[in-house]
Amino acid sequence: MKKWGLILLFFVAAIVISTDVAAQCSICTKTASQLGEKPAAALNSAIIYLMAAPFAIIGFIGWRWWKSQKEVEE
């Protein structure tokens, strides 16, 4: 279980640290550049934050599937 805790900690740290990641399409980048530096950074952070929910859901479904397949094999 410690292995999964370390993996989860790594992904949470990667999301928190990745504030400099450009998560915008070309249209959003152009709009954000017109807004200014702080609103553009906030928009970028919001895009990354909203991206976390679908990945968490897909990860949970994958984990449940993996766990059920592991129980079937035993």
N, CA, C and O atoms as CSV, one atom per row, in Angstrom:
chain,resi,resn,atom,element,x,y,z
A,1,MET,N,N,0.830,-1.202,0.000
A,1,MET,CA,C,0.000,0.000,0.000
A,1,MET,C,C,0.869,1.259,0.000
A,1,MET,O,O,0.439,2.308,-0.480
A,2,LYS,N,N,2.075,1.162,0.529
A,2,LYS,CA,C,2.958,2.324,0.560
A,2,LYS,C,C,3.305,2.781,-0.848
A,2,LYS,O,O,3.476,3.974,-1.099
A,3,LYS,N,N,3.407,1.816,-1.772
A,3,LYS,CA,C,3.736,2.153,-3.150
A,3,LYS,C,C,2.663,3.055,-3.748
A,3,LYS,O,O,2.987,4.043,-4.407
A,4,TRP,N,N,1.398,2.732,-3.529
A,4,TRP,CA,C,0.300,3.542,-4.079
A,4,TRP,C,C,0.237,4.909,-3.413
A,4,TRP,O,O,-0.123,5.898,-4.053
A,5,GLY,N,N,0.585,4.969,-2.130
A,5,GLY,CA,C,0.622,6.254,-1.449
A,5,GLY,C,C,1.685,7.170,-2.026
A,5,GLY,O,O,1.472,8.374,-2.165
A,6,LEU,N,N,2.834,6.592,-2.363
A,6,LEU,CA,C,3.909,7.385,-2.973
A,6,LEU,C,C,3.523,7.855,-4.368
A,6,LEU,O,O,3.822,8.985,-4.752
A,7,ILE,N,N,2.853,6.981,-5.131
A,7,ILE,CA,C,2.415,7.370,-6.472
A,7,ILE,C,C,1.396,8.491,-6.386
A,7,ILE,O,O,1.473,9.456,-7.147
A,8,LEU,N,N,0.437,8.381,-5.467
A,8,LEU,CA,C,-0.564,9.430,-5.286
A,8,LEU,C,C,0.092,10.735,-4.847
A,8,LEU,O,O,-0.265,11.808,-5.335
A,9,LEU,N,N,1.040,10.645,-3.934
A,9,LEU,CA,C,1.757,11.840,-3.486
A,9,LEU,C,C,2.509,12.489,-4.638
A,9,LEU,O,O,2.548,13.716,-4.738
A,10,PHE,N,N,3.103,11.688,-5.505
A,10,PHE,CA,C,3.815,12.220,-6.661
A,10,PHE,C,C,2.871,12.985,-7.584
A,10,PHE,O,O,3.196,14.089,-8.021
A,11,PHE,N,N,1.697,12.408,-7.886
A,11,PHE,CA,C,0.758,13.080,-8.780
A,11,PHE,C,C,0.191,14.353,-8.171
A,11,PHE,O,O,0.014,15.348,-8.874
A,12,VAL,N,N,-0.096,14.338,-6.875
A,12,VAL,CA,C,-0.595,15.557,-6.221
A,12,VAL,C,C,0.480,16.635,-6.252
A,12,VAL,O,O,0.186,17.797,-6.534
A,13,ALA,N,N,1.722,16.258,-5.965
A,13,ALA,CA,C,2.817,17.233,-6.001
A,13,ALA,C,C,3.022,17.762,-7.412
A,13,ALA,O,O,3.292,18.949,-7.592
A,14,ALA,N,N,2.899,16.902,-8.413
A,14,ALA,CA,C,3.068,17.339,-9.799
A,14,ALA,C,C,1.992,18.340,-10.194
A,14,ALA,O,O,2.275,19.300,-10.911
A,15,ILE,N,N,0.776,18.131,-9.740
A,15,ILE,CA,C,-0.306,19.059,-10.062
A,15,ILE,C,C,-0.103,20.390,-9.344
A,15,ILE,O,O,-0.308,21.452,-9.930
A,16,VAL,N,N,0.296,20.332,-8.090
A,16,VAL,CA,C,0.492,21.566,-7.322
A,16,VAL,C,C,1.664,22.372,-7.868
A,16,VAL,O,O,1.586,23.598,-7.948
A,17,ILE,N,N,2.735,21.707,-8.239
A,17,ILE,CA,C,3.939,22.387,-8.704
A,17,ILE,C,C,3.803,22.880,-10.142
A,17,ILE,O,O,4.527,23.789,-10.547
A,18,SER,N,N,2.903,22.305,-10.910
A,18,SER,CA,C,2.825,22.596,-12.343
A,18,SER,C,C,2.050,23.876,-12.652
A,18,SER,O,O,1.202,23.880,-13.545
A,19,THR,N,N,2.322,24.943,-11.939
A,19,THR,CA,C,1.624,26.200,-12.205
A,19,THR,C,C,2.129,26.881,-13.468
A,19,THR,O,O,1.440,27.735,-14.025
A,20,ASP,N,N,3.321,26.518,-13.927
A,20,ASP,CA,C,3.869,27.137,-15.126
A,20,ASP,C,C,3.507,26.383,-16.401
A,20,ASP,O,O,3.969,26.740,-17.485
A,21,VAL,N,N,2.702,25.366,-16.283
A,21,VAL,CA,C,2.313,24.578,-17.448
A,21,VAL,C,C,1.319,25.373,-18.287
A,21,VAL,O,O,0.393,25.979,-17.749
A,22,ALA,N,N,1.506,25.371,-19.584
A,22,ALA,CA,C,0.593,26.061,-20.489
A,22,ALA,C,C,-0.543,25.118,-20.858
A,22,ALA,O,O,-0.380,24.245,-21.710
A,23,ALA,N,N,-1.678,25.291,-20.224
A,23,ALA,CA,C,-2.808,24.383,-20.421
A,23,ALA,C,C,-3.904,25.044,-21.241
A,23,ALA,O,O,-5.085,24.756,-21.049
A,24,GLN,N,N,-3.530,25.907,-22.130
A,24,GLN,CA,C,-4.523,26.654,-22.882
A,24,GLN,C,C,-4.417,26.351,-24.365
A,24,GLN,O,O,-3.333,26.105,-24.895
A,25,CYS,N,N,-5.565,26.375,-25.018
A,25,CYS,CA,C,-5.546,26.277,-26.475
A,25,CYS,C,C,-5.121,27.637,-27.043
A,25,CYS,O,O,-4.944,28.594,-26.290
A,26,SER,N,N,-4.962,27.720,-28.327
A,26,SER,CA,C,-4.474,28.965,-28.935
A,26,SER,C,C,-5.467,30.110,-28.757
A,26,SER,O,O,-5.059,31.257,-28.574
A,27,ILE,N,N,-6.742,29.820,-28.806
A,27,ILE,CA,C,-7.750,30.880,-28.630
A,27,ILE,C,C,-7.749,31.386,-27.196
A,27,ILE,O,O,-7.821,32.591,-26.958
A,28,CYS,N,N,-7.668,30.459,-26.236
A,28,CYS,CA,C,-7.634,30.865,-24.828
A,28,CYS,C,C,-6.359,31.637,-24.513
A,28,CYS,O,O,-6.389,32.579,-23.721
A,29,THR,N,N,-5.242,31.254,-25.118
A,29,THR,CA,C,-3.985,31.966,-24.898
A,29,THR,C,C,-4.084,33.407,-25.390
A,29,THR,O,O,-3.621,34.330,-24.720
A,30,LYS,N,N,-4.681,33.595,-26.550
A,30,LYS,CA,C,-4.829,34.941,-27.096
A,30,LYS,C,C,-5.751,35.787,-26.213
A,30,LYS,O,O,-5.458,36.951,-25.942
A,31,THR,N,N,-6.849,35.207,-25.774
A,31,THR,CA,C,-7.775,35.926,-24.892
A,31,THR,C,C,-7.118,36.248,-23.562
A,31,THR,O,O,-7.256,37.359,-23.049
A,32,ALA,N,N,-6.398,35.276,-22.999
A,32,ALA,CA,C,-5.747,35.488,-21.710
A,32,ALA,C,C,-4.658,36.551,-21.804
A,32,ALA,O,O,-4.456,37.308,-20.855
A,33,SER,N,N,-3.958,36.621,-22.927
A,33,SER,CA,C,-2.914,37.634,-23.066
A,33,SER,C,C,-3.508,39.034,-23.114
A,33,SER,O,O,-2.851,39.996,-22.718
A,34,GLN,N,N,-4.729,39.161,-23.589
A,34,GLN,CA,C,-5.393,40.465,-23.612
A,34,GLN,C,C,-5.881,40.871,-22.222
A,34,GLN,O,O,-6.031,42.060,-21.942
A,35,LEU,N,N,-6.129,39.890,-21.348
A,35,LEU,CA,C,-6.621,40.181,-20.006
A,35,LEU,C,C,-5.529,40.723,-19.090
A,35,LEU,O,O,-5.800,41.548,-18.218
A,36,GLY,N,N,-4.317,40.267,-19.283
A,36,GLY,CA,C,-3.219,40.658,-18.412
A,36,GLY,C,C,-2.549,39.434,-17.827
A,36,GLY,O,O,-2.991,38.307,-18.052
A,37,GLU,N,N,-1.483,39.655,-17.077
A,37,GLU,CA,C,-0.682,38.534,-16.586
A,37,GLU,C,C,-1.361,37.753,-15.472
A,37,GLU,O,O,-1.375,36.523,-15.515
A,38,LYS,N,N,-1.924,38.429,-14.477
A,38,LYS,CA,C,-2.549,37.721,-13.349
A,38,LYS,C,C,-3.815,36.972,-13.761
A,38,LYS,O,O,-3.970,35.813,-13.378
A,39,PRO,N,N,-4.732,37.583,-14.525
A,39,PRO,CA,C,-5.898,36.807,-14.963
A,39,PRO,C,C,-5.517,35.632,-15.866
A,39,PRO,O,O,-6.174,34.592,-15.834
A,40,ALA,N,N,-4.467,35.788,-16.665
A,40,ALA,CA,C,-4.020,34.688,-17.521
A,40,ALA,C,C,-3.495,33.536,-16.673
A,40,ALA,O,O,-3.771,32.374,-16.970
A,41,ALA,N,N,-2.748,33.843,-15.631
A,41,ALA,CA,C,-2.249,32.800,-14.733
A,41,ALA,C,C,-3.398,32.116,-14.003
A,41,ALA,O,O,-3.377,30.902,-13.800
A,42,ALA,N,N,-4.396,32.897,-13.611
A,42,ALA,CA,C,-5.565,32.314,-12.942
A,42,ALA,C,C,-6.346,31.406,-13.887
A,42,ALA,O,O,-6.810,30.341,-13.480
A,43,LEU,N,N,-6.494,31.816,-15.134
A,43,LEU,CA,C,-7.183,30.988,-16.127
A,43,LEU,C,C,-6.434,29.689,-16.348
A,43,LEU,O,O,-7.046,28.624,-16.430
A,44,ASN,N,N,-5.130,29.765,-16.445
A,44,ASN,CA,C,-4.308,28.578,-16.636
A,44,ASN,C,C,-4.438,27.626,-15.449
A,44,ASN,O,O,-4.571,26.417,-15.640
A,45,SER,N,N,-4.400,28.153,-14.236
A,45,SER,CA,C,-4.554,27.328,-13.035
A,45,SER,C,C,-5.932,26.691,-12.978
A,45,SER,O,O,-6.065,25.539,-12.566
A,46,ALA,N,N,-6.953,27.423,-13.385
A,46,ALA,CA,C,-8.307,26.885,-13.382
A,46,ALA,C,C,-8.456,25.748,-14.383
A,46,ALA,O,O,-9.142,24.765,-14.104
A,47,ILE,N,N,-7.828,25.869,-15.534
A,47,ILE,CA,C,-7.880,24.800,-16.539
A,47,ILE,C,C,-7.223,23.539,-15.992
A,47,ILE,O,O,-7.756,22.442,-16.162
A,48,ILE,N,N,-6.086,23.679,-15.344
A,48,ILE,CA,C,-5.395,22.526,-14.771
A,48,ILE,C,C,-6.223,21.927,-13.636
A,48,ILE,O,O,-6.306,20.705,-13.514
A,49,TYR,N,N,-6.833,22.766,-12.811
A,49,TYR,CA,C,-7.674,22.291,-11.707
A,49,TYR,C,C,-8.878,21.515,-12.235
A,49,TYR,O,O,-9.203,20.453,-11.703
A,50,LEU,N,N,-9.540,22.022,-13.265
A,50,LEU,CA,C,-10.693,21.335,-13.834
A,50,LEU,C,C,-10.291,20.040,-14.541
A,50,LEU,O,O,-11.109,19.127,-14.662
A,51,MET,N,N,-9.067,19.950,-14.998
A,51,MET,CA,C,-8.583,18.745,-15.653
A,51,MET,C,C,-8.413,17.601,-14.649
A,51,MET,O,O,-8.464,16.436,-15.042
A,52,ALA,N,N,-8.215,17.903,-13.381
A,52,ALA,CA,C,-7.950,16.876,-12.377
A,52,ALA,C,C,-9.162,15.983,-12.120
A,52,ALA,O,O,-8.987,14.793,-11.859
A,53,ALA,N,N,-10.371,16.509,-12.184
A,53,ALA,CA,C,-11.561,15.715,-11.885
A,53,ALA,C,C,-11.761,14.553,-12.859
A,53,ALA,O,O,-11.953,13.426,-12.403
A,54,PRO,N,N,-11.726,14.769,-14.173
A,54,PRO,CA,C,-11.880,13.613,-15.073
A,54,PRO,C,C,-10.771,12.573,-14.908
A,54,PRO,O,O,-11.029,11.372,-14.997
A,55,PHE,N,N,-9.543,13.028,-14.669
A,55,PHE,CA,C,-8.463,12.072,-14.459
A,55,PHE,C,C,-8.674,11.273,-13.181
A,55,PHE,O,O,-8.375,10.079,-13.147
A,56,ALA,N,N,-9.182,11.906,-12.133
A,56,ALA,CA,C,-9.459,11.189,-10.890
A,56,ALA,C,C,-10.568,10.162,-11.089
A,56,ALA,O,O,-10.476,9.048,-10.574
A,57,ILE,N,N,-11.604,10.518,-11.820
A,57,ILE,CA,C,-12.706,9.585,-12.073
A,57,ILE,C,C,-12.221,8.404,-12.896
A,57,ILE,O,O,-12.511,7.256,-12.560
A,58,ILE,N,N,-11.491,8.667,-13.962
A,58,ILE,CA,C,-10.976,7.585,-14.801
A,58,ILE,C,C,-9.995,6.721,-14.015
A,58,ILE,O,O,-9.985,5.499,-14.167
A,59,GLY,N,N,-9.182,7.338,-13.188
A,59,GLY,CA,C,-8.252,6.581,-12.354
A,59,GLY,C,C,-8.971,5.684,-11.361
A,59,GLY,O,O,-8.552,4.548,-11.138
A,60,PHE,N,N,-10.046,6.176,-10.764
A,60,PHE,CA,C,-10.823,5.381,-9.815
A,60,PHE,C,C,-11.486,4.201,-10.514
A,60,PHE,O,O,-11.469,3.084,-9.996
A,61,ILE,N,N,-12.069,4.441,-11.686
A,61,ILE,CA,C,-12.700,3.357,-12.445
A,61,ILE,C,C,-11.654,2.320,-12.840
A,61,ILE,O,O,-11.907,1.120,-12.731
A,62,GLY,N,N,-10.492,2.760,-13.293
A,62,GLY,CA,C,-9.418,1.839,-13.644
A,62,GLY,C,C,-8.929,1.038,-12.458
A,62,GLY,O,O,-8.653,-0.155,-12.583
A,63,TRP,N,N,-8.820,1.679,-11.311
A,63,TRP,CA,C,-8.385,0.988,-10.096
A,63,TRP,C,C,-9.398,-0.065,-9.680
A,63,TRP,O,O,-9.021,-1.177,-9.309
A,64,ARG,N,N,-10.691,0.275,-9.739
A,64,ARG,CA,C,-11.739,-0.698,-9.395
A,64,ARG,C,C,-11.728,-1.877,-10.363
A,64,ARG,O,O,-11.895,-3.024,-9.948
A,65,TRP,N,N,-11.533,-1.599,-11.658
A,65,TRP,CA,C,-11.473,-2.667,-12.648
A,65,TRP,C,C,-10.277,-3.567,-12.391
A,65,TRP,O,O,-10.399,-4.791,-12.441
A,66,TRP,N,N,-9.124,-2.972,-12.115
A,66,TRP,CA,C,-7.916,-3.730,-11.844
A,66,TRP,C,C,-8.093,-4.590,-10.598
A,66,TRP,O,O,-7.673,-5.747,-10.567
A,67,LYS,N,N,-8.716,-4.018,-9.573
A,67,LYS,CA,C,-8.929,-4.752,-8.321
A,67,LYS,C,C,-9.882,-5.923,-8.543
A,67,LYS,O,O,-9.647,-7.010,-8.014
A,68,SER,N,N,-10.946,-5.727,-9.310
A,68,SER,CA,C,-11.895,-6.815,-9.557
A,68,SER,C,C,-11.251,-7.907,-10.411
A,68,SER,O,O,-11.521,-9.088,-10.189
A,69,GLN,N,N,-10.413,-7.547,-11.375
A,69,GLN,CA,C,-9.726,-8.536,-12.190
A,69,GLN,C,C,-8.714,-9.329,-11.379
A,69,GLN,O,O,-8.509,-10.518,-11.620
A,70,LYS,N,N,-8.091,-8.676,-10.430
A,70,LYS,CA,C,-7.130,-9.339,-9.567
A,70,LYS,C,C,-7.819,-10.356,-8.663
A,70,LYS,O,O,-7.276,-11.433,-8.415
A,71,GLU,N,N,-9.022,-10.021,-8.165
A,71,GLU,CA,C,-9.783,-10.948,-7.319
A,71,GLU,C,C,-10.281,-12.141,-8.117
A,71,GLU,O,O,-10.337,-13.249,-7.584
A,72,VAL,N,N,-10.645,-11.947,-9.379
A,72,VAL,CA,C,-11.116,-13.036,-10.241
A,72,VAL,C,C,-9.978,-14.030,-10.492
A,72,VAL,O,O,-10.202,-15.240,-10.499
A,73,GLU,N,N,-8.766,-13.524,-10.695
A,73,GLU,CA,C,-7.622,-14.395,-10.968
A,73,GLU,C,C,-7.234,-15.235,-9.751
A,73,GLU,O,O,-6.707,-16.337,-9.902
A,74,GLU,N,N,-7.490,-14.727,-8.562
A,74,GLU,CA,C,-7.135,-15.471,-7.347
A,74,GLU,C,C,-8.183,-16.498,-7.107
A,74,GLU,O,O,-8.100,-17.250,-6.136
